[in-house]
Amino acid sequence: MAKRKNARVTVLLECKDCIRNGGKKVSTGISRYITEKNVHNTPNQLELRKFCPYCYKHTSHVEIKK
């Protein structure tokens, strides 16, 4: 049997609101989540709404490079 290529990769999600203000940080940190995605089904950048403990609300978290 031939081996299949691994389609699942680990990605980091980072809060948009924490990194949005350029050099001016309003919050005390940056919220990050680790998840997996299937490259064949979602080739473009992943964006999910997650809870940010620094903003203390649900915000958009976008995929960043490792």
Residue frames as a rotation matrix with the C-alpha (Angstrom) as fourth column:
MET 1
0.572 0.820 0.000 0.00
0.820 -0.572 0.000 0.00
0.000 0.000 -1.000 0.00
ALA 2
-0.264 -0.620 0.739 1.14
0.572 -0.717 -0.398 3.50
0.777 0.318 0.544 -0.79
LYS 3
-0.432 0.067 -0.899 1.39
0.828 -0.366 -0.425 6.06
-0.358 -0.928 0.102 1.99
ARG 4
0.516 0.674 0.529 -0.86
0.785 -0.620 0.023 9.10
0.344 0.403 -0.848 1.82
LYS 5
-0.562 -0.636 0.529 0.41
0.364 -0.764 -0.532 12.63
0.743 -0.106 0.661 2.14
ASN 6
-0.395 0.381 -0.836 -0.51
0.885 -0.086 -0.457 14.29
-0.246 -0.921 -0.303 5.40
ALA 7
-0.154 0.445 0.882 -3.13
0.610 -0.659 0.439 16.95
0.777 0.606 -0.170 4.64
ARG 8
0.839 0.516 -0.175 -3.55
0.434 -0.438 0.787 18.20
0.330 -0.736 -0.591 8.23
VAL 9
-0.289 -0.921 0.260 -1.24
0.496 -0.376 -0.783 20.92
0.819 -0.097 0.565 9.51
THR 10
0.100 0.224 -0.969 -0.99
0.974 -0.222 0.050 22.71
-0.204 -0.949 -0.240 12.85
VAL 11
-0.123 -0.072 0.990 -1.76
0.488 -0.873 -0.003 26.44
0.864 0.483 0.143 12.74
LEU 12
-0.677 -0.094 -0.730 -1.64
0.698 -0.400 -0.595 29.30
-0.236 -0.912 0.336 15.26
LEU 13
0.199 0.781 0.592 -4.61
0.726 -0.523 0.446 31.65
0.658 0.341 -0.672 15.62
GLU 14
-0.735 -0.501 -0.457 -3.97
0.677 -0.587 -0.444 35.15
-0.046 -0.636 0.771 17.00
CYS 15
0.188 0.860 -0.474 -6.47
0.792 -0.418 -0.445 37.79
-0.581 -0.292 -0.760 18.17
LYS 16
0.013 -0.097 0.995 -7.04
0.854 -0.516 -0.062 40.55
0.520 0.851 0.076 15.60
ASP 17
0.823 0.422 0.381 -7.95
0.195 -0.839 0.508 43.20
0.534 -0.344 -0.772 18.19
CYS 18
0.763 -0.587 -0.271 -4.79
0.316 -0.027 0.948 42.68
-0.564 -0.809 0.165 20.27
ILE 19
-0.232 -0.919 0.319 -2.47
0.759 0.035 0.651 43.14
-0.609 0.393 0.689 17.26
ARG 20
0.405 0.530 0.745 -4.51
0.906 -0.344 -0.247 45.78
0.126 0.775 -0.620 15.40
ASN 21
0.958 0.138 -0.251 -3.21
0.205 -0.944 0.260 48.96
-0.201 -0.301 -0.932 17.07
GLY 22
0.617 -0.777 0.124 0.25
-0.125 -0.252 -0.960 48.81
0.777 0.577 -0.253 15.48
GLY 23
-0.453 -0.872 -0.189 2.79
0.169 0.124 -0.978 49.61
0.876 -0.474 0.091 18.20
LYS 24
-0.538 0.323 0.779 0.18
-0.784 -0.530 -0.321 50.78
0.309 -0.784 0.539 20.72
LYS 25
-0.641 0.299 -0.707 -0.93
0.321 0.941 0.107 47.82
0.697 -0.158 -0.699 22.80
VAL 26
-0.062 0.717 0.694 -4.18
-0.719 -0.514 0.468 48.38
0.693 -0.470 0.547 24.63
SER 27
0.899 0.416 -0.136 -4.28
-0.240 0.728 0.642 44.92
0.366 -0.544 0.755 26.17
THR 28
0.470 -0.725 0.502 -1.67
-0.744 -0.020 0.668 43.29
-0.475 -0.688 -0.549 28.40
GLY 29
-0.459 -0.637 0.619 -0.98
-0.186 0.751 0.634 40.38
-0.869 0.176 -0.463 26.01
ILE 30
-0.353 0.323 -0.878 -1.91
-0.929 -0.005 0.371 38.59
0.115 0.946 0.301 22.80
SER 31
0.240 0.557 0.795 -4.36
-0.571 0.743 -0.349 35.70
-0.785 -0.370 0.497 22.79
ARG 32
-0.412 -0.401 -0.818 -3.20
-0.893 0.358 0.273 32.66
0.184 0.843 -0.505 20.78
TYR 33
0.492 0.565 0.662 -4.87
-0.576 0.782 -0.240 29.33
-0.653 -0.264 0.710 20.06
ILE 34
-0.725 -0.662 -0.189 -3.38
-0.616 0.502 0.607 26.19
-0.307 0.557 -0.772 18.46
THR 35
0.379 0.856 0.352 -5.56
-0.433 0.500 -0.750 24.16
-0.818 0.132 0.560 16.11
GLU 36
-0.654 -0.523 0.546 -5.35
0.218 0.561 0.799 21.96
-0.724 0.642 -0.253 13.02
LYS 37
0.284 0.743 -0.606 -6.73
-0.615 -0.344 -0.709 22.46
-0.735 0.574 0.360 9.53
ASN 38
0.226 -0.123 0.966 -6.98
0.613 0.789 -0.044 20.39
-0.757 0.602 0.254 6.38
VAL 39
-0.519 -0.562 -0.644 -4.95
-0.104 -0.706 0.701 22.09
-0.848 0.431 0.308 3.65
HIS 40
-0.909 0.187 0.373 -6.94
0.416 0.337 0.845 20.49
0.032 0.923 -0.384 0.83
ASN 41
0.006 1.000 -0.025 -10.34
0.989 -0.002 0.147 21.67
0.147 -0.026 -0.989 2.14
THR 42
0.914 0.259 -0.311 -9.26
0.330 -0.922 0.202 25.14
-0.235 -0.287 -0.929 3.38
PRO 43
0.205 -0.906 0.371 -6.28
0.940 0.076 -0.333 26.38
0.273 0.417 0.867 1.34
ASN 44
0.052 -0.163 0.985 -6.73
0.095 -0.981 -0.167 30.05
0.994 0.102 -0.036 2.30
GLN 45
-0.814 -0.498 0.299 -6.19
-0.177 -0.278 -0.944 31.70
0.553 -0.822 0.139 5.68
LEU 46
-0.206 0.717 -0.666 -8.32
0.759 0.546 0.354 30.41
0.617 -0.433 -0.657 8.56
GLU 47
-0.782 0.040 0.621 -10.35
-0.332 -0.871 -0.362 32.88
0.527 -0.490 0.695 10.66
LEU 48
-0.176 0.700 -0.692 -12.45
0.669 0.601 0.438 31.85
0.722 -0.386 -0.574 13.68
ARG 49
0.159 0.288 0.944 -14.26
-0.523 -0.786 0.328 33.69
0.837 -0.546 0.026 16.45
LYS 50
-0.021 -0.279 -0.960 -12.73
0.673 0.706 -0.220 32.73
0.739 -0.651 0.173 19.79
PHE 51
0.935 0.324 -0.146 -12.70
0.308 -0.537 0.785 34.15
0.176 -0.779 -0.602 23.30
CYS 52
-0.020 -0.941 0.337 -9.81
0.280 -0.329 -0.902 36.52
0.960 0.076 0.270 24.05
PRO 53
0.375 0.164 -0.912 -9.02
0.911 0.119 0.395 36.71
0.174 -0.979 -0.105 27.79
TYR 54
-0.647 -0.677 -0.350 -7.11
0.718 -0.696 0.019 39.99
-0.256 -0.239 0.937 27.30
CYS 55
-0.836 0.455 0.308 -9.92
-0.173 -0.750 0.638 41.81
0.522 0.480 0.706 25.45
TYR 56
-0.847 0.498 0.187 -12.45
-0.002 0.348 -0.938 39.89
-0.532 -0.795 -0.293 27.61
LYS 57
0.230 0.927 -0.298 -14.81
-0.624 -0.095 -0.776 39.24
-0.747 0.364 0.556 24.69
HIS 58
0.289 -0.062 0.955 -15.24
0.584 0.802 -0.124 37.03
-0.758 0.594 0.268 21.62
THR 59
0.286 -0.298 -0.911 -13.11
-0.617 -0.784 0.062 38.36
-0.733 0.544 -0.408 18.75
SER 60
0.961 -0.031 -0.274 -11.85
-0.225 0.487 -0.844 37.21
0.159 0.873 0.461 15.37
HIS 61
0.266 -0.908 0.325 -8.67
-0.313 0.237 0.920 35.15
-0.912 -0.346 -0.221 15.52
VAL 62
0.821 -0.032 -0.570 -6.67
-0.568 0.040 -0.822 34.82
0.049 0.999 0.015 12.28
GLU 63
0.828 -0.545 0.132 -4.05
0.542 0.838 0.060 32.33
-0.143 0.021 0.989 11.20
ILE 64
0.685 -0.698 -0.208 -0.43
-0.683 -0.715 0.147 33.46
-0.252 0.041 -0.967 11.54
LYS 65
0.496 -0.619 -0.608 2.83
-0.261 0.562 -0.785 31.99
0.828 0.548 0.117 10.29
LYS 66
0.921 -0.223 -0.319 4.92
0.389 0.492 0.779 29.93
-0.016 -0.841 0.540 12.68
